[in-house]
Amino acid sequence: MKIQSFILIAFTGMLSFSGISQMRPGVMAGLNYSTVSMSELAASEINYNPGFHIKGIAEFVLSDLVSFETGLGYSTKGFKTYTEASFTIFGTTYTSTYKSTANFNYLNVPLVMKFGLNAGEGRVYAGIGPDVYFMLNGNSKTTTTQTAGNSTSTTNDESKIDFANDDINRFDLGARAVLGYEKNGFFVEAGYENGFINLNTDSNYDNTILNRTITLSLGFKLGGY
């Protein structure tokens, strides 16, 4: 998917609602706590990788209860892994540890239907919908440590993702669920994103890798209900 086509999705979503509803433009930013599910590794060997997101948004108020929100954002995702193996021969213990960190930088377009109710001076809401992602770039860092008795050696390696040669999918489509509270245009929102498209495109390596992300955001929108 070309980046021009990806951005067109955001504007098409905005224009399709702009003629039939009130639009509330805004911005939001916050923290990502991302990881992956991986068929080749146990869950205990995969750890979360902190990141962030920033997004320009447009909420289209359809009624007192229902709205549609889209926008265009920048989001960092990734994961960490840790594996260890050891064995003992003639009283000497040999240990190998492997630590890796993968970082992915995405543009994303959320397409979320939201349902809200007034709560005192504010408003609580929940939402669900698809989220479309396009990877701009990324990198990986690995640390390998070999220990034999009292002797230890460590090797560090860092590389950028080469989309022409690395078997990684730039496109991701997932589901996003959110829960938030808004008052006087300011809002706090927690969300969970579940990717459905395998990041691994190597047909010779049967390993399904899916994005998983917890988000916490603060933001502001103009207008009101």
DRENDO-1510 file (C-alpha; in Angstrom, 1 decimal, always signed):
<recs>
REC; n; res; u; v; w
REC; 1; MET; +0.0; +0.0; +0.0 .
REC; 2; LYS; +1.5; +3.4; -1.1 .
REC; 3; ILE; +1.6; +6.0; +1.6 .
REC; 4; GLN; -0.5; +8.4; -0.6 .
REC; 5; SER; -3.3; +5.8; -0.7 .
REC; 6; PHE; -3.1; +5.3; +3.1 .
REC; 7; ILE; -3.5; +9.0; +3.8 .
REC; 8; LEU; -6.4; +9.1; +1.4 .
REC; 9; ILE; -8.3; +6.7; +3.7 .
REC; 10; ALA; -8.2; +9.2; +6.5 .
REC; 11; PHE; -9.5; +12.1; +4.4 .
REC; 12; THR; -12.2; +9.9; +2.7 .
REC; 13; GLY; -13.4; +8.9; +6.2 .
REC; 14; MET; -13.6; +12.5; +7.3 .
REC; 15; LEU; -15.4; +13.8; +4.2 .
REC; 16; SER; -18.0; +11.0; +4.2 .
REC; 17; PHE; -19.3; +12.2; +7.5 .
REC; 18; SER; -18.6; +16.0; +7.3 .
REC; 19; GLY; -21.9; +16.7; +5.4 .
REC; 20; ILE; -24.2; +15.0; +7.8 .
REC; 21; SER; -22.9; +15.8; +11.3 .
REC; 22; GLN; -21.2; +18.2; +13.6 .
REC; 23; MET; -17.4; +17.9; +13.4 .
REC; 24; ARG; -15.2; +18.3; +16.5 .
REC; 25; PRO; -11.5; +18.6; +15.5 .
REC; 26; GLY; -8.9; +17.8; +18.1 .
REC; 27; VAL; -5.5; +16.3; +19.1 .
REC; 28; MET; -4.4; +13.5; +21.4 .
REC; 29; ALA; -1.2; +12.0; +22.5 .
REC; 30; GLY; +0.0; +9.4; +25.0 .
REC; 31; LEU; +1.8; +6.2; +25.8 .
REC; 32; ASN; +1.9; +2.9; +24.0 .
REC; 33; TYR; +2.6; -0.4; +25.8 .
REC; 34; SER; +3.1; -2.8; +22.9 .
REC; 35; THR; +4.1; -6.4; +22.3 .
REC; 36; VAL; +3.2; -9.2; +19.9 .
REC; 37; SER; +1.9; -12.7; +20.0 .
REC; 38; MET; +4.3; -15.1; +18.4 .
REC; 39; SER; +3.6; -18.7; +17.5 .
REC; 40; GLU; +7.3; -19.7; +17.8 .
REC; 41; LEU; +7.9; -18.3; +21.3 .
REC; 42; ALA; +6.2; -18.8; +24.6 .
REC; 43; ALA; +4.4; -15.8; +26.1 .
REC; 44; SER; +6.9; -15.7; +29.0 .
REC; 45; GLU; +9.7; -15.0; +26.5 .
REC; 46; ILE; +8.0; -12.0; +25.0 .
REC; 47; ASN; +7.9; -8.7; +26.8 .
REC; 48; TYR; +6.3; -5.2; +26.3 .
REC; 49; ASN; +8.1; -2.4; +24.6 .
REC; 50; PRO; +7.1; +1.2; +25.7 .
REC; 51; GLY; +6.4; +3.8; +23.0 .
REC; 52; PHE; +4.1; +6.8; +22.3 .
REC; 53; HIS; +1.5; +8.1; +19.9 .
REC; 54; ILE; +0.3; +11.5; +18.6 .
REC; 55; LYS; -2.8; +12.0; +16.5 .
REC; 56; GLY; -4.9; +14.6; +14.9 .
REC; 57; ILE; -8.5; +13.6; +15.2 .
REC; 58; ALA; -12.0; +14.5; +14.0 .
REC; 59; GLU; -15.1; +13.4; +15.8 .
REC; 60; PHE; -18.4; +13.5; +14.0 .
REC; 61; VAL; -21.4; +13.8; +16.3 .
REC; 62; LEU; -24.3; +11.7; +14.9 .
REC; 63; SER; -26.6; +12.0; +17.9 .
REC; 64; ASP; -26.5; +12.6; +21.6 .
REC; 65; LEU; -25.4; +9.0; +22.1 .
REC; 66; VAL; -23.4; +8.1; +19.0 .
REC; 67; SER; -20.4; +9.6; +17.2 .
REC; 68; PHE; -17.8; +8.5; +14.7 .
REC; 69; GLU; -14.1; +9.3; +15.1 .
REC; 70; THR; -11.2; +9.2; +12.6 .
REC; 71; GLY; -7.9; +11.0; +12.1 .
REC; 72; LEU; -4.3; +10.5; +11.2 .
REC; 73; GLY; -1.6; +9.6; +13.7 .
REC; 74; TYR; +2.0; +8.6; +14.3 .
REC; 75; SER; +2.6; +5.6; +16.6 .
REC; 76; THR; +5.6; +3.6; +17.8 .
REC; 77; LYS; +5.2; -0.1; +18.5 .
REC; 78; GLY; +7.4; -3.1; +18.9 .
REC; 79; PHE; +8.3; -5.9; +21.4 .
REC; 80; LYS; +11.2; -7.4; +23.4 .
REC; 81; THR; +12.2; -11.0; +23.7 .
REC; 82; TYR; +14.4; -12.9; +26.1 .
REC; 83; THR; +15.6; -16.5; +25.8 .
REC; 84; GLU; +18.1; -18.4; +27.7 .
REC; 85; ALA; +19.6; -21.9; +27.5 .
REC; 86; SER; +22.2; -23.6; +29.6 .
REC; 87; PHE; +23.9; -27.0; +30.1 .
REC; 88; THR; +26.7; -28.5; +32.1 .
REC; 89; ILE; +29.6; -30.6; +30.8 .
REC; 90; PHE; +32.3; -32.0; +33.2 .
REC; 91; GLY; +31.4; -29.5; +35.9 .
REC; 92; THR; +31.4; -26.4; +33.6 .
REC; 93; THR; +28.2; -24.6; +33.0 .
REC; 94; TYR; +27.6; -23.1; +29.6 .
REC; 95; THR; +24.9; -20.4; +29.3 .
REC; 96; SER; +23.6; -18.5; +26.2 .
REC; 97; THR; +21.2; -15.6; +26.6 .
REC; 98; TYR; +19.6; -13.7; +23.7 .
REC; 99; LYS; +17.9; -10.4; +24.2 .
REC; 100; SER; +16.2; -8.5; +21.3 .
REC; 101; THR; +14.2; -5.3; +20.9 .
REC; 102; ALA; +12.1; -4.5; +17.8 .
REC; 103; ASN; +10.9; -1.0; +17.2 .
REC; 104; PHE; +8.2; -0.1; +14.5 .
REC; 105; ASN; +7.1; +3.4; +13.5 .
REC; 106; TYR; +3.7; +3.6; +12.0 .
REC; 107; LEU; +1.2; +6.0; +10.4 .
REC; 108; ASN; -2.3; +5.0; +11.4 .
REC; 109; VAL; -5.9; +5.8; +10.7 .
REC; 110; PRO; -8.5; +5.0; +13.4 .
REC; 111; LEU; -12.2; +4.4; +12.4 .
REC; 112; VAL; -14.0; +4.2; +15.7 .
REC; 113; MET; -17.7; +4.2; +16.5 .
REC; 114; LYS; -18.3; +5.7; +19.9 .
REC; 115; PHE; -21.2; +5.5; +22.3 .
REC; 116; GLY; -21.4; +8.0; +25.2 .
REC; 117; LEU; -23.6; +9.1; +28.1 .
REC; 118; ASN; -23.5; +12.2; +30.3 .
REC; 119; ALA; -22.0; +11.7; +33.7 .
REC; 120; GLY; -22.3; +14.7; +36.0 .
REC; 121; GLU; -20.5; +17.6; +34.4 .
REC; 122; GLY; -18.7; +15.3; +32.0 .
REC; 123; ARG; -19.3; +12.4; +29.6 .
REC; 124; VAL; -18.2; +8.8; +29.7 .
REC; 125; TYR; -17.8; +6.9; +26.4 .
REC; 126; ALA; -16.8; +3.6; +24.9 .
REC; 127; GLY; -15.9; +2.8; +21.3 .
REC; 128; ILE; -14.8; +0.1; +18.9 .
REC; 129; GLY; -13.7; -0.1; +15.3 .
REC; 130; PRO; -10.9; -0.9; +12.9 .
REC; 131; ASP; -7.5; +0.7; +12.9 .
REC; 132; VAL; -5.3; +0.8; +9.8 .
REC; 133; TYR; -1.5; +1.0; +10.1 .
REC; 134; PHE; +1.3; +1.6; +7.6 .
REC; 135; MET; +4.9; +1.1; +8.8 .
REC; 136; LEU; +7.3; +3.9; +7.9 .
REC; 137; ASN; +10.5; +2.4; +9.3 .
REC; 138; GLY; +11.9; +0.4; +12.1 .
REC; 139; ASN; +14.9; -1.2; +13.7 .
REC; 140; SER; +16.0; -4.2; +15.8 .
REC; 141; LYS; +18.7; -4.5; +18.5 .
REC; 142; THR; +20.1; -7.7; +19.8 .
REC; 143; THR; +22.4; -8.7; +22.6 .
REC; 144; THR; +23.9; -12.2; +22.7 .
REC; 145; THR; +25.8; -13.3; +25.9 .
REC; 146; GLN; +27.8; -16.5; +26.0 .
REC; 147; THR; +29.1; -17.7; +29.4 .
REC; 148; ALA; +31.4; -20.7; +30.0 .
REC; 149; GLY; +32.3; -21.0; +33.7 .
REC; 150; ASN; +33.8; -17.6; +34.7 .
REC; 151; SER; +34.3; -16.5; +31.2 .
REC; 152; THR; +31.7; -14.2; +29.5 .
REC; 153; SER; +31.5; -12.7; +26.0 .
REC; 154; THR; +28.8; -10.3; +24.7 .
REC; 155; THR; +27.9; -9.3; +21.2 .
REC; 156; ASN; +25.7; -6.4; +20.3 .
REC; 157; ASP; +24.0; -5.9; +16.9 .
REC; 158; GLU; +21.7; -3.2; +15.6 .
REC; 159; SER; +20.1; -3.0; +12.1 .
REC; 160; LYS; +17.4; -0.9; +10.4 .
REC; 161; ILE; +14.5; -2.7; +8.6 .
REC; 162; ASP; +15.1; -3.0; +4.9 .
REC; 163; PHE; +11.7; -3.5; +3.3 .
REC; 164; ALA; +13.3; -4.6; +0.0 .
REC; 165; ASN; +15.0; -7.6; +1.7 .
REC; 166; ASP; +13.5; -8.2; +5.1 .
REC; 167; ASP; +10.4; -10.4; +5.3 .
REC; 168; ILE; +8.2; -8.0; +7.2 .
REC; 169; ASN; +4.7; -6.7; +6.4 .
REC; 170; ARG; +4.4; -2.9; +6.3 .
REC; 171; PHE; +0.6; -3.0; +6.4 .
REC; 172; ASP; -1.5; -3.9; +9.5 .
REC; 173; LEU; -5.2; -3.9; +10.1 .
REC; 174; GLY; -6.6; -4.4; +13.6 .
REC; 175; ALA; -9.5; -3.8; +16.0 .
REC; 176; ARG; -9.4; -1.0; +18.6 .
REC; 177; ALA; -11.5; -0.7; +21.7 .
REC; 178; VAL; -11.5; +2.4; +23.9 .
REC; 179; LEU; -13.0; +3.7; +27.1 .
REC; 180; GLY; -12.8; +7.3; +28.2 .
REC; 181; TYR; -14.0; +10.3; +30.0 .
REC; 182; GLU; -14.4; +13.9; +28.7 .
REC; 183; LYS; -15.1; +17.2; +30.4 .
REC; 184; ASN; -15.0; +20.7; +28.8 .
REC; 185; GLY; -13.3; +19.3; +25.7 .
REC; 186; PHE; -10.4; +17.7; +27.6 .
REC; 187; PHE; -10.4; +13.9; +27.7 .
REC; 188; VAL; -8.5; +10.9; +29.0 .
REC; 189; GLU; -8.8; +7.6; +27.2 .
REC; 190; ALA; -7.5; +4.0; +27.6 .
REC; 191; GLY; -7.5; +1.7; +24.6 .
REC; 192; TYR; -6.5; -1.8; +23.4 .
REC; 193; GLU; -5.4; -2.6; +19.9 .
REC; 194; ASN; -5.4; -6.2; +18.4 .
REC; 195; GLY; -3.6; -6.7; +15.1 .
REC; 196; PHE; -4.9; -9.3; +12.6 .
REC; 197; ILE; -2.2; -9.3; +9.9 .
REC; 198; ASN; +0.9; -11.4; +10.3 .
REC; 199; LEU; +4.1; -9.2; +10.4 .
REC; 200; ASN; +6.1; -12.2; +9.1 .
REC; 201; THR; +6.0; -12.6; +5.3 .
REC; 202; ASP; +8.6; -15.3; +5.0 .
REC; 203; SER; +6.9; -18.3; +3.5 .
REC; 204; ASN; +9.8; -20.6; +4.6 .
REC; 205; TYR; +9.4; -19.5; +8.3 .
REC; 206; ASP; +6.1; -20.6; +9.8 .
REC; 207; ASN; +5.9; -18.0; +12.6 .
REC; 208; THR; +2.8; -15.9; +13.1 .
REC; 209; ILE; +3.5; -12.5; +14.6 .
REC; 210; LEU; +0.6; -10.2; +15.6 .
REC; 211; ASN; +0.7; -6.7; +17.1 .
REC; 212; ARG; -0.9; -6.2; +20.6 .
REC; 213; THR; -1.0; -2.7; +22.2 .
REC; 214; ILE; -2.3; -1.0; +25.3 .
REC; 215; THR; -2.7; +2.8; +25.0 .
REC; 216; LEU; -3.3; +5.6; +27.5 .
REC; 217; SER; -4.0; +9.1; +26.0 .
REC; 218; LEU; -4.8; +12.7; +26.9 .
REC; 219; GLY; -6.4; +15.0; +24.4 .
REC; 220; PHE; -8.6; +18.0; +23.6 .
REC; 221; LYS; -11.5; +18.5; +21.2 .
REC; 222; LEU; -13.3; +21.7; +20.1 .
REC; 223; GLY; -17.1; +21.9; +20.2 .
REC; 224; GLY; -19.5; +19.9; +22.3 .
REC; 225; TYR; -22.7; +17.9; +22.3 .
</recs>
